């Protein structure tokens, strides 16, 4: 019962914090900055933090834990692979648009590109994320890929996904801090004006959201059951309301030993 309550509590907190972070970044660029636009000026740059928080943080975090949501266990693993890949693909599209916005703004304003640590680490994260996405599709969505290849690549796929997500949260913190230092003049960032305090809270929301996502993603007992256990679950939830997650979690915990032996070629995140 404690594990069920902890899962529900952490999942609820992650959803609330993720949505709150999106609201905060929107309020920041609309209320404190120049709003949103696509004219090569500051309003276009503001799409960068908005789309990064929505795509690279919230959607990527959701994709990481989507396999662990018990109400999705009624669907086949193949279906959930496409959901996982789709969320990551949507996140990648938003990231690309956000990069176009920031490069376009810099070029119009004649500001040098790629000179800060934030831009270096951020671009590396985007490149690695695109590689992660391509390799994930090749290994796990193409049926002809040998099972031995899937098995060998699975630990790398899982580790790199979590590492990239943690890196993205860190890069986001670097970016919003850099923006405040450059944008705030009178008063300066060090004087803690309302905008600085507001954005610092946004940073805390991102950190806690990221920590919760990684905690959920690393709990062994919360993994999706393997196909054999899934048949047991499917037989016991016939006619059962899938929005109630506690029975599914109970079954998963009871089958914990079997869950840990699920097929290696089917990664979770």
C-alpha positions in Angstrom: 0.0 0.0 0.0 2.8 2.4 0.8 4.4 1.8 -2.6 1.1 2.4 -4.3 0.6 5.7 -2.4 4.2 6.7 -3.1 3.8 6.1 -6.9 0.6 8.0 -7.1 1.9 10.8 -5.0 5.1 11.2 -7.0 3.3 10.9 -10.3 0.8 13.5 -9.3 3.6 15.8 -8.1 5.5 15.4 -11.4 2.4 16.3 -13.4 1.6 19.4 -11.2 5.2 20.6 -11.3 5.6 20.0 -15.0 2.5 22.0 -15.8 3.5 24.7 -13.3 6.9 25.0 -15.0 5.2 25.5 -18.4 2.9 28.1 -16.9 5.8 29.9 -15.2 7.9 30.1 -18.4 4.9 31.5 -20.3 4.2 34.1 -17.7 7.9 35.0 -17.6 8.2 35.7 -21.3 4.7 37.4 -21.6 4.6 39.3 -18.4 8.2 40.2 -17.7 9.7 40.0 -21.2 8.6 41.0 -24.7 5.9 38.3 -25.3 6.0 35.9 -28.2 6.4 36.6 -31.9 8.3 35.6 -35.0 9.9 38.8 -36.3 13.6 38.2 -35.6 13.5 40.3 -32.4 13.3 39.5 -28.7 9.8 38.1 -28.9 11.1 35.4 -31.3 13.9 34.5 -28.9 11.3 34.0 -26.2 10.1 30.9 -28.0 13.4 29.3 -27.1 12.8 28.9 -23.3 9.1 28.1 -23.8 9.6 25.3 -26.3 12.6 23.9 -24.5 10.6 23.6 -21.2 7.6 22.1 -23.0 9.6 19.7 -25.3 13.0 18.9 -23.9 11.9 18.8 -20.2 8.2 18.0 -19.9 7.6 15.8 -23.0 10.9 14.0 -22.7 10.3 13.4 -19.0 6.8 12.0 -19.8 8.3 9.7 -22.5 10.8 8.3 -20.0 8.1 7.1 -17.5 5.3 6.3 -20.0 6.0 2.6 -19.7 5.5 2.7 -16.0 2.0 4.1 -16.0 -0.2 1.1 -15.0 -3.2 2.1 -17.0 -1.1 1.7 -20.2 -0.3 -1.9 -19.4 -3.5 -3.0 -21.1 -1.9 -2.0 -24.4 0.8 -4.1 -26.2 4.4 -3.3 -25.7 4.7 -2.4 -29.4 2.0 0.2 -29.1 3.7 1.8 -26.1 7.0 1.8 -28.0 5.3 4.0 -30.7 3.9 6.2 -27.9 7.3 6.5 -26.4 8.9 7.3 -29.7 6.1 9.7 -30.7 6.6 11.8 -27.5 10.3 12.0 -28.1 9.8 12.9 -31.7 7.4 15.7 -30.8 9.9 16.9 -28.2 12.6 16.9 -30.8 10.5 19.0 -33.3 9.8 21.6 -30.6 13.5 21.7 -29.8 14.5 22.3 -33.4 12.0 25.1 -33.7 13.4 26.7 -30.5 16.9 26.5 -31.9 15.7 28.2 -35.1 14.2 31.0 -33.0 17.4 31.7 -31.0 19.7 31.5 -34.0 17.4 33.7 -36.1 17.3 36.3 -33.2 21.1 36.3 -32.8 21.7 36.7 -36.5 19.2 39.6 -36.8 20.6 41.3 -33.7 24.2 40.5 -34.9 24.9 38.6 -31.7 27.6 35.9 -31.9 26.3 32.3 -31.8 27.7 29.4 -29.8 30.0 31.3 -27.5 28.6 30.4 -24.1 28.9 27.2 -22.1 25.0 27.0 -22.2 25.1 26.9 -26.0 27.9 24.4 -26.2 26.4 21.9 -23.8 22.9 22.5 -25.2 23.9 21.8 -28.7 25.7 18.7 -27.7 22.5 17.5 -25.9 20.4 18.2 -29.0 22.8 16.2 -31.2 23.0 13.3 -28.8 19.2 13.4 -28.4 18.7 13.2 -32.1 21.2 10.2 -32.2 19.3 8.6 -29.4 16.0 9.0 -31.2 17.4 7.5 -34.5 19.1 4.6 -32.8 16.0 3.9 -30.7 13.8 3.7 -33.9 16.4 1.5 -35.7 16.8 -0.9 -32.8 13.3 -1.2 -31.4 10.7 -0.2 -34.1 12.2 -1.9 -37.1 11.1 -5.6 -36.8 14.1 -7.0 -38.7 16.6 -5.8 -36.1 18.3 -8.8 -34.5 17.2 -9.6 -31.0 20.9 -9.8 -29.9 21.5 -6.3 -31.1 18.5 -5.0 -29.1 19.7 -6.8 -26.0 23.2 -5.4 -26.3 22.1 -1.9 -26.9 19.3 -1.8 -24.3 21.5 -0.7 -21.3 23.1 2.1 -23.4 19.7 3.3 -24.5 18.3 3.4 -21.0 21.4 5.1 -19.5 21.8 7.6 -22.3 18.1 8.6 -22.1 18.3 9.3 -18.4 21.7 11.1 -18.7 20.3 13.3 -21.5 17.3 14.2 -19.5 19.3 15.2 -16.5 21.7 17.2 -18.7 18.7 19.0 -20.3 17.5 20.1 -16.9 21.0 21.4 -16.0 21.3 23.2 -19.4 17.9 24.8 -18.8 19.0 26.2 -15.5 22.2 27.5 -17.2 20.1 29.2 -19.9 17.6 30.9 -17.7 20.3 32.2 -15.4 22.3 33.5 -18.4 19.2 35.2 -19.7 18.6 37.0 -16.4 22.2 38.1 -16.1 22.1 39.6 -19.6 18.6 41.0 -19.6 18.4 42.6 -16.1 20.1 46.0 -15.8 18.2 48.3 -13.5 17.9 46.6 -11.1 20.4 43.9 -11.8 20.0 40.2 -11.2 22.1 40.4 -8.0 19.5 42.9 -6.6 16.8 40.2 -6.7 14.1 42.0 -8.6 10.7 40.3 -8.9 11.6 38.8 -12.3 14.7 37.2 -10.9 12.8 35.7 -8.0 10.1 34.5 -10.3 12.5 32.8 -12.7 14.5 31.3 -9.8 11.3 29.6 -8.7 10.9 28.3 -12.3 14.4 26.8 -11.9 13.4 25.0 -8.7 10.3 23.6 -10.4 12.5 22.2 -13.2 14.9 20.6 -10.7 12.2 18.9 -8.6 10.3 17.8 -11.7 13.5 16.2 -13.1 14.4 14.6 -9.8 10.9 13.0 -9.5 11.0 11.7 -13.1 14.4 10.1 -12.6 13.2 8.6 -9.3 10.2 7.0 -10.9 12.3 5.8 -13.8 14.8 4.0 -11.6 12.5 2.1 -9.3 12.8 -1.6 -10.1 9.4 -2.5 -8.7 7.6 0.0 -10.9 8.6 -1.4 -14.2 6.1 -2.6 -16.7 5.5 -6.4 -16.4 6.9 -8.7 -19.1 4.6 -10.3 -21.6 4.0 -13.5 -19.5 3.0 -11.5 -16.5 1.0 -9.2 -18.8 -1.3 -12.1 -19.7 -2.0 -12.7 -16.0 -2.7 -9.0 -15.5 -4.9 -8.9 -18.6 -7.0 -11.8 -17.4 -7.6 -10.2 -14.0 -8.5 -6.7 -15.3 -11.1 -7.8 -17.9 -14.0 -5.4 -17.4 -11.9 -3.4 -14.9 -11.7 0.4 -15.0 -8.2 1.1 -16.2 -8.1 4.5 -14.5 -7.8 2.8 -11.2 -4.2 2.0 -10.8 -3.9 0.4 -7.4 -4.9 -3.2 -8.4 -2.4 -3.1 -11.3 0.3 -2.0 -9.0 -0.5 -4.7 -6.5 -0.3 -7.4 -9.2 3.0 -5.9 -10.4 4.5 -6.0 -6.9 3.3 -9.6 -6.4 5.0 -10.5 -9.7 8.1 -8.6 -8.9 10.5 -11.5 -9.4 9.0 -12.1 -12.8 9.1 -8.4 -13.7 12.9 -8.3 -13.1 13.3 -11.2 -15.6 11.5 -9.6 -18.5 13.0 -9.6 -21.9 16.1 -7.4 -22.3 15.4 -6.5 -25.9 12.4 -4.3 -24.8 13.7 -1.2 -23.1 11.5 0.9 -20.9 13.0 4.3 -21.4 
